[in-house]
Each structure stands twice: as structure tokens, then as C-alpha cells.
Amino acid sequence: MTLLVRASAAEEPSCYSRAVNEWVCADYVRDRQSEILDATVQHVAITLASVALGILIAFPMALAARRFPRLEASVLGVSTGIYTVPSLALFPLLVPFTGLTPTTVVIGLALYALTILVRAMLEGLRAVPDDIVESARGLGYGATRLLFRVELPLAIPVIMAGLRVATVSTVALTTVGSLVAYGGLGNLIRDGVSTNFRAELFTAAVLCVALAVLLDVLIVLAQRVLTPWTRGVRA
Amino acid sequence: MTVFTDMWAYLTDAGNWTGSGGMLQLLLQQLLLTFTALALACGLGLPVALWLGHLGRGGFLAINISNVGRAVPTFALLALFVTADFPGTDTLGPYGRAGLATLLALTLFALPPIITNAYVAVREVPDDVVQAADGMGMSGRQRFARVELPLALPLVLSGVRLALVQVWATATIAALVAGPGLGRVITDGFFRTNYGKGLAGAVVVAVVALALELLAAAVQRLARPVPAGQSPGRSPGGSGGGSTGGDHGSVSASERIDPAAAEH
């Protein structure tokens, strides 16, 4: 017994060795830097791709729902329906079609982001005051120009609020993608659980939350840049 | 698509449902987990949120807890719980392996929507109704119990409903740490490349999620002070329902609360 203790003391075990297994460990972060970086990059890539795909699908859906009021109930109904399907169930549902690829995760997460974004877009466009739309028409704006030059800019605050919710929840949900081995930081969390590796688990979890906060702040900043008029009013 | 025939075969084989580790047992386990976590979250969150709403304080906290909750992945939380010395992976009665860890993670997950909605619900009670209650000489407690609570109930319930379906869906994640519930069927089938089985588990979870959503919607409709479809403004006193806030009060408030409740 004494022999063992002396041996390990001589080696000076790092804080992430099996015997110590500390939660917070700077040595781990330094030694596995590239692994952590790769996972983070994958996490960001999957999140951004999912949200972008979500926006691309949500936009025409919102426009169609606005144009044809009869569609609106079914569009909202379908998007609510998607949200009740758990992510852990959705990925396996997609695997027969898309295989064990990042595509599976991106499509699944885009579907979730979509449900939030469609609602936000519809609400934002609806919140544009009628008299503004009418005066734009009076100035000779066609439907397309009206949408892009008048309605969308005015809807930005509401749409951005939806985008923030969608992005933050996508960052969190990406971890579940570890089920198909593409979960970014989720892969580290998963590995941390199965090998009882506390430093890895804790670092990945903290990075995940930090990433969500960072993206949230970036969107708020983007909104400030995109809607300079709201700042003028407040000041 | 042999996957779908496999799935159907798995679903229709009675042997897969019965016995220890069968889908029926896992289903009940997950329902038990869901409702216990929801009850815990309601017991912890509702009193605090309603009280804060009544006082009109702590709004920043009550609103932002939702944003924080969204940013923390439940999987990460669950993983931390399971790996820590407490609660660890200990089996908890009928909740199965890592039962306590799953229960804690799900309760924390359910708290934000419940707290935020309950707080907003009480704050949304129109000022004139609150003033009328004060004018009638109601004490703070009376105002809360007889006016604010009945009027806030639909929105409070919609928060609980939201949490119910989300907790049920999220409970499957327990399988990622070899915990209890139907997620097991999904991950099992998945890792043994028995996609039919995985798909079967996914379908059962989705179907129950939809059933819970419909059930919760029905319960919520029962609790509405004015039945939906009836235009509240034009028929005051037509059906004040179970609310004790006075007919006029309940009518004008439900008018204001309804669109908010429909958002969820």
C-alpha cells in the first residue's frame, strides 16, 4: 500500500488522472486542447448550419401562411407537432434516410429551430402597423419591395427575439447529436459519462453554456446594428 | 423500406411489451418520472412565482430563468449528476437506475417554463381589476386568492402543459446515461443497428407525447373561466365558470389573457 502511494506521489499525477479525477482541471484543457477545439468547432458548425437551414425553410413557410390564412393553422399545427417529438427519437427516425452523418443532426435541429422561427416571423410581420404598409403602398411600393424594404426591417426585433430562442436551444440540443456521433461538445460529454472522466465532462458542459451565451450576445449586437432607429428612439 | 416492417414487427410482438424491461414497464417508468418531476417543479416553482407576481417583484429573475434554463443542456446536467458522487447512478425505487439523477435533472428542466408563465400570468391581470379588488377592501391575500389566481389560472396551466410535454420528451435523454425510461428502447435498437426497434421506441414516445399534449389541452380548456368560442365581451355573466373574481372582472381579464395563452 505504501509502495503504491509513494509511486503515485513520485509521478505527480495530473488533476485528470483516474485517481484524482477532479472536475475543474486546467491540465486537461491544456493537454487536450486540439480535441476540445475540434469538438467546439463541430458544435458551432452544426448549430449555425441548423439555424441557417431553419431560417431558409421558415421564411417561405411564414410568407405562405401569411398569404393564405387557411394555411396558417396547419403550418402552426405541424410545427407544434414537430416540437413534441423528442430529439432522441427524431435522430433515429432520420438515420434510415440520411445515415450516421452530420446531415442527420442538422436536419433534426433545423426542424426544431423552424418551429420557433415560423412563429416569430409570422408574429413579427403581423406586428407591422397597417398605416405604414398602406403609406408604403401609396408611395408605389410593389409587394416584393414592400416586404424587403418596409415590412421585414420593421419585423426584425420580433424575428430576432425568435432567432435568439432558436439559437440558444439549438446549441443545447446539439449535444444530443452525440447519439449519432456528431454532437460537438456532446461527444465529449458522452465520453465523459462512459469513462467517468469528470474534467472532460465539466469542461464540455461549461463550454456549451458559454457558447450559447456568446451566440446570444452576438445576435443582440447584430440586432442593434440592423435596427439603428430603435436606438435613436430610446436615447 | 425494411426498417418500417421491422418496426411494425417489433411493435406488434407482445413479448416486447411485457415482462421486465419490456416497453410497457419502461413506458410506465417514464410516465412516473415525468409526472413526479412535474409535480416537484410545480410544488417548488408555482408558490414562488405566484407570490413574486402578486408582489410585482423579481420580474427580472422570473423572466430570465427561462433564458438560462434554455442555455443549459439537460444532457450535460444529467451527465454531471450521474458522474458526481451524489446523486450518482443509484437506483431509486420504481424510477430505476440513475432515477434520482434523472428526476433532479427533469425537475430543474421543468422549472423555468412554469415559473415564467406563472409570474407573467399574475402580472397580466389587468390593473383596473386589481384596483377594483383593492377598492372593495380586499386584503392582499384575499385579492390574490379570489381575483389574481382565478384570472391567472389559464396561463399558469399553459405553462404547466408546456412543461409536461417537454419533460416527457426530454425524459428519453436519460437513456444516454443508461438511465430509466423509453429512451432505452431507442438507444438499444440504435446501437445494435436494430433500427426497427429504435424506430418503434421513437414512435411510441412521439405518440404518447401527442396524447399528453391533447390531454393537457383538454384539461386546460376545462379550467378556462369563459369557454372558448364564446365571445366574452358580448355575453358578460353568461358563464362566469368557477371563477370567483366577479363576472365583469373575469370577462375582461380572460379577453386579455387568451391571446397570450394561445401563443403556446
Chai-1 contact restraints between the chains, C-beta under 6 A:
chainA,res_idxA,chainB,res_idxB,connection_type,confidence,min_distance_angstrom,max_distance_angstrom,comment,restraint_id
A,T84,B,V165,contact,1.0,0.0,6.0,A-B,restraint_1
A,T84,B,A209,contact,1.0,0.0,6.0,A-B,restraint_2
A,T84,B,L210,contact,1.0,0.0,6.0,A-B,restraint_3
A,T84,B,E213,contact,1.0,0.0,6.0,A-B,restraint_4
A,V85,B,A206,contact,1.0,0.0,6.0,A-B,restraint_5
A,P86,B,A169,contact,1.0,0.0,6.0,A-B,restraint_6
A,P86,B,T172,contact,1.0,0.0,6.0,A-B,restraint_7
A,P86,B,V205,contact,1.0,0.0,6.0,A-B,restraint_8
A,L88,B,T172,contact,1.0,0.0,6.0,A-B,restraint_9
A,L88,B,I173,contact,1.0,0.0,6.0,A-B,restraint_10
A,L88,B,G183,contact,1.0,0.0,6.0,A-B,restraint_11
A,L88,B,I186,contact,1.0,0.0,6.0,A-B,restraint_12
A,A89,B,I186,contact,1.0,0.0,6.0,A-B,restraint_13
A,A89,B,A202,contact,1.0,0.0,6.0,A-B,restraint_14
A,A89,B,V205,contact,1.0,0.0,6.0,A-B,restraint_15
A,A89,B,A206,contact,1.0,0.0,6.0,A-B,restraint_16
A,P92,B,I186,contact,1.0,0.0,6.0,A-B,restraint_17
A,P92,B,F190,contact,1.0,0.0,6.0,A-B,restraint_18
A,P92,B,G198,contact,1.0,0.0,6.0,A-B,restraint_19
A,P92,B,A202,contact,1.0,0.0,6.0,A-B,restraint_20
A,L93,B,A202,contact,1.0,0.0,6.0,A-B,restraint_21
A,P96,B,V3,contact,1.0,0.0,6.0,A-B,restraint_22
A,P96,B,Y195,contact,1.0,0.0,6.0,A-B,restraint_23
A,V168,B,R70,contact,1.0,0.0,6.0,A-B,restraint_24
A,V168,B,A71,contact,1.0,0.0,6.0,A-B,restraint_25
A,S169,B,R70,contact,1.0,0.0,6.0,A-B,restraint_26
A,A172,B,P73,contact,1.0,0.0,6.0,A-B,restraint_27
A,T175,B,P73,contact,1.0,0.0,6.0,A-B,restraint_28
A,T175,B,F75,contact,1.0,0.0,6.0,A-B,restraint_29
A,V176,B,F75,contact,1.0,0.0,6.0,A-B,restraint_30
A,I189,B,A76,contact,1.0,0.0,6.0,A-B,restraint_31
A,I189,B,A79,contact,1.0,0.0,6.0,A-B,restraint_32
A,V193,B,A79,contact,1.0,0.0,6.0,A-B,restraint_33
A,V193,B,V177,contact,1.0,0.0,6.0,A-B,restraint_34
A,R198,B,T83,contact,1.0,0.0,6.0,A-B,restraint_35
A,L201,B,A79,contact,1.0,0.0,6.0,A-B,restraint_36
A,L201,B,T83,contact,1.0,0.0,6.0,A-B,restraint_37
A,A205,B,A76,contact,1.0,0.0,6.0,A-B,restraint_38
A,C208,B,P73,contact,1.0,0.0,6.0,A-B,restraint_39
A,C208,B,A76,contact,1.0,0.0,6.0,A-B,restraint_40
A,V209,B,A71,contact,1.0,0.0,6.0,A-B,restraint_41
A,V209,B,V72,contact,1.0,0.0,6.0,A-B,restraint_42
A,A212,B,A71,contact,1.0,0.0,6.0,A-B,restraint_43
